[in-house]
């Protein structure tokens, strides 16, 4: 790959995740502080990302893969997203905000797959080259989180203005990316658009259990994404966005440790480590405070690396090893549908309802709140240990992570 192309792709990933990181972790705090939203309204707005994720694979499979070059679709979607974000910054109530954030997510979620497709199309060995490109996205998330935290604007409309500017720049820049023409030919088959060819994987009992576990664990998992920021803010922690960026930094470390864990422990115990980490993390959020117990909150934040990498990335490797060449893309879309779509969609809404349940005149009882996802994760862990059976894969995870 030419160095100029590499720089282009890294800048694409940087802008993509700068845009996402600008608002994703702060949106519920903004809704509660600026728009006076209830917990249910916060959870509903946060779930729009998952709703859009349910639709995005169909859009990419039906339109982007068949009729237009990927970089042009990426550009148009980002320009549309910037326009929607402008109107979103003018929203004055939670109900109006809900429909605008849904419209924005419908423009944004397809770009995640498109950016990956554009990058991998330029690579001779994606399994070796892609991580070095993708890491620019993690760096962008860390950068924007620290900017938001340093300026103290996590509860202000500024977070969407950052996203709007980044989306506008990426929209224009996309038209100068390497050409990625559509590869699919002929009429689109329903099985290809809906990804039903990958359903053959459910004949494998272990994969079926893994798929169901992925949906279930993403329900309590989404509590973190939706409510960690307001919870840490209410605990008295300052510069919350800056400190939460340590979670993204830990992703890099645990990504490097994942091949060792996968080869030594196998897929089952790597998943189990992730589930245990999620339970510990929820407990830390429940018992930590910004005083003498602030180190407990730091532990909860830093555990993000093992929680995310050992669950999501291991799941991608496991799915990649299970699927044949013909259905690998559909299989990965199926897992994305299960996790970011179904599981986190349900969890996002429930997280808001639960917040209202634990809200009194004195404020939110966050200790009680975090015990609920900890308990759910504990039950899922026990079920997973009892019913998941899988021989250690002979396929090397290094082929995916190198």
Protein Blocks (a to p, Z undefined) as FASTA:
>chain_A
ZZklmmmmmmmmmmmmmmmmmmmmmmmmmmmmmnopafklmmmmmmmmmmmmmmmmmmmm
mmmmmmpcfklmmmmmmmmmmmmmmmmmmpcbfklmmmmmmmmmmmmmmmmmmmmmmmmm
mpfblmlmmmmmmmmmmmmmmmmmmmmmmnopmmbcklmmmmmmmmmmmmmmmmmgccdd
dfbgcjddfklmnopmmmmmmmpmklmmmmmmmmmmmmmmmmmmmmmmmmmmmnopahkl
mmmmmmmmmmmmmmmmmmmmmmmnommlmmmmmmmmmmmmmmmmmmgcfklmmmmmmmmm
mmmmmmmmmmmmmmmmmmmmmpcfklmmmmmmmmmmmmmmmmmmmmmmmmmmmmmmmpcf
kbccfklmmmmmmmmmmmmmmmmmmmmccdddfbdfklmmZZ
